[in-house]
């Protein structure tokens, strides 16, 4: 074909991660269907080229990349409704979280993103439940976090959560966090086990608490003018490929969490599982944030998760 449509997909992890493999899943499916009508290229990890992780937002919004993904917490300043899914202990398990993000809540948040940005949002990857790691001491209760500096995503609700837990939250990009962790410039961080291992944090943090305090999704977003200009069959095929890739990625995420736990244990780290009472103590410590959130967020959002 003389003028194929170019599709450039990017992320911020090695090509072996579930997110990168899911981008390849999308590209392979499209190439199989459209052949030389399209050209698909990948930038697996923009940080390899000197970018910050949060640069993925403008790289897609300016059309340099066609498609990207990023944790929704990074966009809460521009799209305040996204901060709703930063609330701690909002979802009980993967099934509840996935149902909400695939249903009315995910649709509502996608619409909010599209109102405020130059994106077309077509799905939600799973970053999953997040846990606390640190280099100082075991964390079994909120009191154990007192005074620890902990990196959090750029979200006021996440920062407030760790304030309520007694920690000293530090909002920063992933690139900054990795640099500080490797030179012991910060005590702790919070991430799914997969991220902790992918970015080598387990080599510096001995203590890992399975707190399940946040469940975070990563919107899959495209440069809206590019996507909207595509022929209808390609737009439909992209949506279908993304739908399939979400299921693919979530299955990979479950496997990666298990593999990452083994890697953390092999490193000689301590993994602490909270019992029911310990978990309740964490949830109780952050309960005030719900009253605070109801003053700034629509009650409709709570209804969409059954937490009204």
C-alpha positions in Angstrom: 0.0 0.0 0.0 1.4 3.4 -0.9 0.4 5.3 2.2 0.0 2.9 5.1 -1.3 4.1 8.5 1.4 4.4 11.1 0.6 3.3 14.6 3.3 4.0 17.3 2.7 2.4 20.7 4.7 3.1 23.8 5.1 2.4 27.5 7.6 2.6 30.3 8.8 -1.0 31.0 11.1 -3.6 29.5 9.7 -5.6 26.6 9.3 -8.6 28.9 6.6 -7.0 31.1 3.0 -7.9 30.7 2.2 -4.3 29.6 4.7 -4.5 26.8 3.6 -7.9 25.8 0.0 -6.6 25.7 1.0 -3.8 23.4 2.5 -6.4 21.1 -0.7 -8.5 21.4 -2.6 -5.5 20.1 -0.1 -4.8 17.2 0.1 -8.4 16.1 -3.7 -8.7 16.0 -4.0 -5.5 13.9 -1.2 -6.5 11.5 -2.8 -9.9 11.0 -6.1 -8.2 10.0 -4.8 -5.2 8.0 -1.5 -6.4 6.6 0.3 -3.6 4.6 -2.5 -1.1 5.3 -0.8 -0.3 8.6 2.8 -0.1 10.0 3.1 -0.8 13.8 6.1 0.4 15.8 6.9 0.1 19.5 8.8 2.1 22.1 8.7 -0.3 25.0 10.3 1.9 27.6 10.5 5.7 27.1 12.7 6.0 30.1 15.5 4.3 28.1 15.5 7.4 25.9 15.8 9.9 28.8 12.1 10.5 29.3 10.3 10.4 32.6 7.5 7.9 33.1 4.9 10.6 33.1 6.1 12.0 29.8 3.9 9.3 28.2 1.0 11.7 28.7 2.2 14.5 26.4 3.9 12.1 24.0 0.5 10.7 23.2 -1.5 13.9 23.5 0.9 15.7 21.1 0.6 12.7 18.6 4.3 11.7 18.8 3.0 8.3 20.0 -0.4 7.0 18.9 -1.2 4.9 21.9 0.1 4.6 25.5 -0.8 3.6 29.0 -0.1 5.1 32.4 -1.4 4.8 35.9 -4.5 6.9 36.3 -3.1 8.6 39.5 -0.7 10.6 37.3 -3.6 12.5 35.7 -5.6 13.4 38.9 -4.7 17.1 38.8 -6.1 17.5 35.3 -9.0 15.0 35.8 -10.1 15.2 39.4 -12.6 12.4 39.1 -9.7 10.0 38.6 -8.7 10.5 42.2 -11.8 8.5 43.2 -10.0 5.3 42.3 -7.1 6.3 44.4 -9.2 5.9 47.6 -7.7 3.3 49.8 -9.4 -0.1 50.3 -12.0 0.9 47.7 -12.2 -2.6 46.2 -12.2 -5.9 48.1 -10.7 -8.0 45.4 -9.8 -8.2 41.7 -13.2 -9.4 40.7 -14.9 -6.3 42.2 -12.3 -3.9 40.8 -12.4 -5.4 37.3 -16.2 -5.3 37.2 -16.2 -1.7 38.1 -13.5 -0.6 35.7 -15.1 -2.6 32.8 -18.5 -1.2 33.7 -20.2 2.0 34.5 -17.3 3.4 36.6 -14.7 2.8 34.0 -16.9 4.4 31.3 -17.5 7.4 33.6 -13.8 7.9 34.2 -13.0 7.5 30.5 -15.5 10.2 29.6 -14.0 12.5 32.2 -10.5 12.0 30.7 -11.8 12.7 27.2 -13.5 15.9 28.3 -10.2 17.3 29.7 -7.6 15.9 27.3 -6.8 15.1 23.7 -7.2 11.4 24.2 -9.6 8.6 23.2 -9.7 6.1 26.1 -10.4 2.5 24.9 -9.8 0.4 28.0 -8.1 -0.2 31.3 -5.0 -2.3 32.0 -4.6 -3.6 35.5 -1.8 -2.3 37.6 -3.5 -4.1 40.5 -3.3 -4.0 44.3 -0.3 -2.2 45.8 1.8 -3.1 48.7 4.4 -1.3 50.9 8.1 -2.0 50.8 10.8 -0.3 52.9 14.4 -0.6 53.9 14.0 0.2 57.7 11.7 -2.3 59.5 8.8 -4.7 59.2 5.4 -2.9 58.8 2.5 -4.8 60.5 0.5 -1.8 61.8 0.1 1.9 60.9 2.3 2.7 63.8 5.2 0.9 62.1 5.0 3.5 59.3 5.5 6.5 61.6 8.2 8.8 60.3 9.1 6.7 57.3 9.4 8.6 54.0 7.4 6.8 51.4 7.2 7.5 47.7 3.6 7.8 46.3 2.2 8.5 42.9 1.3 12.1 42.1 -2.1 12.0 43.8 -3.3 14.1 46.7 -5.5 11.3 47.9 -2.6 8.9 47.9 -0.4 11.4 49.8 -3.2 12.0 52.3 -3.7 8.3 52.8 -0.1 7.8 53.9 -0.3 10.9 56.1 -3.2 9.2 57.9 -1.1 6.1 58.2 1.7 8.2 59.9 4.2 8.1 57.1 5.9 11.0 55.4 4.6 10.7 51.8 6.8 12.0 48.9 5.1 12.6 45.6 7.5 11.9 42.7 7.8 10.4 39.2 9.0 6.8 38.9 12.4 7.9 37.5 13.0 10.1 40.6 11.9 7.3 42.9 14.2 4.7 41.5 17.2 7.1 41.7 16.5 7.8 45.4 15.8 4.2 46.3 19.1 3.0 44.8 21.0 5.4 47.0 18.8 5.0 50.1 17.5 8.5 49.8 14.0 7.5 50.7 12.8 4.8 53.2 9.9 3.2 51.3 7.6 2.9 48.4 4.3 1.3 47.4 3.7 -0.7 44.3 2.4 -4.1 43.1 5.0 -6.8 43.6 5.5 -6.9 39.8 6.6 -3.3 39.7 8.8 -3.7 42.7 10.7 -6.4 40.9 10.6 -4.9 37.4 12.4 -1.8 38.7 14.8 -3.6 41.0 13.4 -2.1 44.3 13.6 -5.5 46.0 17.4 -5.3 45.9 17.2 -2.3 48.2 14.2 -3.0 50.4 14.2 -5.9 52.7 10.7 -5.6 54.1 7.5 -6.1 52.1 4.0 -5.8 53.5 1.1 -7.2 51.5 -1.3 -4.4 52.4 -3.5 -4.2 49.3 -4.1 -0.6 50.1 -4.8 0.8 46.6 -6.0 -0.8 43.4 -4.8 1.2 40.4 -5.7 0.8 36.7 -3.8 2.1 33.7 -6.0 3.7 31.0 -5.2 2.7 27.4 -5.4 6.1 25.6 -4.8 7.2 22.0 -4.1 10.5 20.3 -7.7 11.5 19.6 -7.3 13.3 16.3 -5.3 10.4 14.9 -7.8 7.8 16.0 -10.9 9.7 15.0 -9.4 10.1 11.5 -9.0 6.4 10.9 -11.4 4.5 8.7 -14.2 2.8 10.7 -12.9 -0.7 10.2 -9.6 0.2 11.8 -11.2 2.0 14.7 -13.4 -1.0 15.4 -10.5 -3.4 15.1 -8.4 -1.3 17.6 -11.2 -1.4 20.1 -11.6 -5.1 19.7 -7.9 -5.7 20.0 -7.7 -3.6 23.2 -10.6 -5.5 24.7 -8.9 -8.8 24.1 -5.5 -7.4 25.3 -7.0 -6.3 28.6 -8.0 -9.9 29.4 -4.6 -11.1 28.2 -2.8 -8.5 30.4 -4.8 -9.3 33.5 -3.9 -13.0 33.2 -0.3 -12.1 32.8 -0.5 -9.8 35.8 -1.6 -12.6 38.1 1.3 -14.8 36.9 3.8 -11.9 37.3 2.7 -11.2 40.9 3.4 -14.9 41.8 6.7 -14.8 40.0 7.6 -11.5 41.6 6.9 -12.8 45.1 9.3 -15.7 44.5 11.9 -13.3 43.2 11.5 -11.1 46.4 11.8 -14.2 48.6 14.9 -15.4 46.6 16.5 -12.0 47.3 16.3 -12.8 51.0 13.6 -10.3 51.7 10.8 -10.6 54.3 7.2 -10.8 53.0 4.6 -10.0 55.7 1.0 -11.0 55.2 -1.5 -9.0 57.3 -4.2 -11.0 59.2 -7.8 -9.8 59.2 -7.4 -7.6 62.4 -4.2 -6.0 61.1 -5.9 -5.2 57.8 -8.8 -3.7 59.6 -6.4 -1.5 61.5 -5.0 0.0 58.3 -8.5 0.5 56.9 -9.7 2.2 60.1 -6.7 4.6 60.1 -7.6 6.0 56.7 -11.3 6.1 57.1 -11.4 9.9 57.5 -10.3 10.2 53.8 -13.8 9.0 52.7 -15.5 11.9 54.4 -13.0 14.3 52.9 -13.5 12.8 49.4 -17.2 13.2 49.6 -16.8 16.9 49.9 -14.9 17.1 46.6 -16.1 14.2 44.5 -19.6 13.4 43.1 -21.7 11.0 45.2 -22.5 9.3 41.9 -19.0 7.8 41.8 -19.6 6.1 45.1 -22.8 4.7 43.8 -21.0 3.2 40.8 -19.0 0.9 43.2 -21.7 0.2 45.7 -19.9 2.1 48.4 -22.5 4.9 48.7 
